[in-house]
Amino acid sequence: MRKHFFNIKSILLNKINSKWTKKNKELQLFKRGKYVEFNLLYDRGTKFGLNSVMKVYTVSDLHVDYPENMDWILSLNSTAYLEDILVLAGDVSNDLEDLIRVFNSLKSKFKAVHFIPGNHELWVEKDKLNCSLEKFEAVRGLCDSLDVELRTVHYEQLSVVPLFSWYDFSFGQPDRHLTLAWRDFRACSWPAHLESCADVNDHFLNLNREQLDISNEVVISYSHFLPRIDVMPSYIPEDRRRIYPVLGSDLLGEQVKQLNPDIHIYGHSHVNQSVELENIRYVNNAFARPTEHQIARKQLHCVLELDS
């Protein structure tokens, strides 16, 4: 093997005698900048770079049947969130093909995607499936096949816990207008043993029983439906409150209190909110319909940063 020997003294003398120009200085600064950039972006977590930070983002109610909403999802930055987690709190689409497209896009951009079905995912009026419970199982199977999290996941400092539910009219009884207008009453179909919305809610709440004693340094739970009606802002006009009966369930709220997470994420109402009640921070970050600019944020919302 040929060995290369360098005359260090001659190299130093050559450098000493060379004139240091403005161009040389600019090149030196450029190289230093590239070194710092490498440490910041690619060498995070080593003692030479910055420790990496894992962020938890949330969004709900994407309703990608609106083309502009789908375009927003597909155009999300492909490298900015690779160390981060996304909690997707339901109502992406009732169409399974659209779900696949959204999941594939988000999975390529985030470290992990956590999902829970909303009411729209369980519509069967345009499906070959006859029952909304069958649709729920189809969505769950889809999540498993695409590595989208629909179960509790424990990270080193963080546990993320899905809480399934429906609405049960504990927030009020629907009036005639809501009964006729609310599409779930036509688009969902339940088996005979689930005779009422309360029965449907109980069915889903039973799926949560084993998750309610989880503890970690930080616990985030999430649902699609509201766990308590007082998360709704006081500015909601009286005529808009007729929708309250189909927003969530007090029994879901009892499960959230039993779990006692640091943060509970929800969706469904299309009204963005971040409020602390009884030492739990409740967060709704709905993307919502294109026209709902005043009540929806139209962007990802970071709820937590953790040093990894």
N, C-alpha and C positions, 0 to 999 in steps of 0.2 A: 504494500500500500504506500503510495507516495504521500509524504508529509510536506505540508506547506509551512515555511518559516517566514516570519515577517520581521523586518528590521524596524523595531518600535522607535528607536532613536531617529532614524531618517524620516519616518512618518511624522513624528512630532516636530522636527525641525522644518519640514515642509509646510506643516500647518501654521507654525509660528510665523513663518516668513510670508504666508499668504495674506493678502489684504481682505479684511472682513467687510463685506459690502452690505448694503441695504437688502439686496436680494437674498444673501445668505441668512440674514436675520429673519426675514419673512419666511424662508424655508424652515428654519429652526422652530419658529412659532407654530407653523403649520403642523410639523411633526409632533410637537408637544400637544397640540390640540387633538390630533388623531389618537395619541396615547390616552389622553383623558377621556375622549369619547369612547374608546374601547372599554376602559374600566367602568364607565358609567352604564353602558348599554349591554356589554357582553361578558364582563368579568364580575358581575354583581354576586355578592355572597362570599367572595374571597377577601382576605385581609387587605388585598391591594385595591379592591374596588369598593363600591358601596354595598351594604347589605340590601338584598332585594326586599321589596314590599309587596305583599299580596293584597290586592284590593277586592272587596266584594261589591259588585254592582247589581242593581235591580232595574227591571222594567216589566210592565204588565200590559195586557190589553193591546197587543200589537195590531190585531185585526188586519192581517195582511191581504185580505180580500180587496182592500183598497190598494191599487198599484203603487201609489206613492209611499205607503207604509212598507210594502215589500221592498221597494227600491232603497229605502233608508236602511233596512236590515242588511241588504246585500252590499251596500256601500260603506258599512262600518270599517274602520281601519283594521287591516289584516295583521298588524304587528303590535299595536299599542296595548293589547290586553292579554298577551300570551301567558302572563304569570298570574292572571286574575280569574275570579269566579263570577259567573252571572247567575242570578236567581230570576227566573222567568215565571211570573206569577199568574199564568193562565190567560185564556182567550187570545190565542195566536190565530187559530183558524179551525173551522169545523171540517176542513178538507184535509185528508191524510197526506195527499201529495204535497200540499203547501207546507204542512208540518215537517215533512221530510226535507224539503228545500231549506226551510228556516233552520232546522236543527243542524243540517250539514254545514250551513254557512257559519252558524255561531260556534259549533264545535271546532272549526278550524281557526277561530279567532280568540277563544278563551281556554284557559287551563281546564275548566269544568263548567258545564251548564246544568243547573238544577231547575226542574220544571214541575209544575203541577197543573192538571187539566182544569179549565174553567167550564162554565156552562156551555159555551159555544163548541168546545171540543166534543161535547156529548150529544150534540144534535144529530139526529139520524134521518131526518125527513128526506135527504137527498142521497142517503147511503143504501147499500145493499143490506146492511145490518138492520135488524128489526128492533133492537133493544139498546138503550143507552148504557146499560151495564156491559153489554158486549162491546160497545164502542170504547168504554173505559178500559177494558182489557186489551183492546186493539191498540189504543194509545200507549198503554203500559208496555206492551210487547214491542212497539215501535221504539220507545225510549230505550229499552234493554238492547235492542239490536243496533242502535246508533250510539250507545254509550252516553246517553243523556240521563242524568241522575233523577230518579223518582223515589228514591229511598233515602234514609238518613245516612249521611256521610260524615265521618270523623276525620278532620285534619289535625295537625299537631296541637294547635291552640283553639281550634274552632270546630263546632258541630253544627251541621245544617240539617234541619228537621222539617220535612213536609207534613202538613196537617190537612187531611182530606175533609171535605164537608159539602154541604148544600145549604139552602135556606129553609127555614121551618116556620116562618111567620111570627117568630118571637119578637121581631121588631115592629109588628103591627099586622093587621089583617088587610089583605088586598081589597081595594074597592072594585066596582064593576068595570071601570075603565081599565085598570091594570089587568084584571082577569082576562079581558078581551084582547088587550094589546100585547101582553108579555109573550114573546115568541116561544120561550121555553115550554109553555103549556101545550104548544102544538108540535114543536120540533124535537122534543125529547119523548121517549117512550120507555116506561118502566115495567118490570115484570109484575104479575098480579099481587105478589106478597108485599110489594111496596106501594101501598094504596094512597099514600099522601106524601107531601113534601117533607113532613116530619119523619116519615119512615125512610125516605131516601137519605135524609141528613143523618139519621141514626146509623144507617148502613155504612156510610163513609166514616163517621166518627169512630165506629168500632175498629176501623183499620188503624187508628192512631193509638190504641190503648197501650201498646208496648213501648211507645216512644216518649211517654210523658214523664219518665224519671231520668232522662238523659242529663248529664252535667259535663261541663268543660270550662275552660277559662272564659270562652265566649260561646254562647248558644244563639243561633239565629233560627227562628221558625218561620214558616211561610205557608200561606193559604191563598186560594183565589178569593174566597168570600170574606166578608167583614166579620171579625170576632166580637165586635161591639158597635152599637150604633153611634155612640158618642165620639167616635173618631171622625164622624162627618162634621165639617165646619159649620159654624152657626150661621154663616151667610147664605146657606142654601135656601132659596125661596120656598115658601110654603107649598106652592103648587107642584114643585119638583120633588117634594118629600113623599108624594104618593107612591114612589118607587121603593121606599124604604123596606117594606115587607119582604122583598125578594133580594135584599142585599146581603144577608148573612144570618148568623145564628148566635144566640146567647150561649148555647151549649158549646159551640166552638170556642167562644170566649172563656168558658170555664176550663176547657182543656189548655188553652194558652196560659191561663193563670196557674194551672197545676204544673205545667212545664216550666214556667217562669223564665222565659228567654230574656236575653238582653235586648234583642230586637225582634219584632214580628213584622214581616212583610206581607202585604195583601194587595189585591187588585179590585176589579169588578165595578167599582163605583165611577171610574173615570175621573175622580176628583183627587188631585195630588194632595198629599198630606204628610206631615211629620210631626207627631205629637207624643209627649211622654205622659202615660197614665199608669199610676200604681207601679212606678219604677220599670216599666217596659216601654220602649220606644216603638211606636207603630208608624210604619212607613208605607205609603202608596205612591208609586211612580208610574202612572199610566201614560202610555203613548196615545191611545185612544183614536177616535176618528179624525180625519183631516181637518174638520171644522172646529174641533174642540180645543182651540188654542188657549183659551182663558183659564181652563181648569186642568190642562195636561201639560207636562213639561217638554215633551217631544225630544228627550235625550236620555241617555243612561244616567243613573244617579248612584253615586258611591255612598254606601252606608257604613263601610268599615275599612280600615287599613291595618294590616298586621305585618310586623317584621317576621320574615321567614328565615 
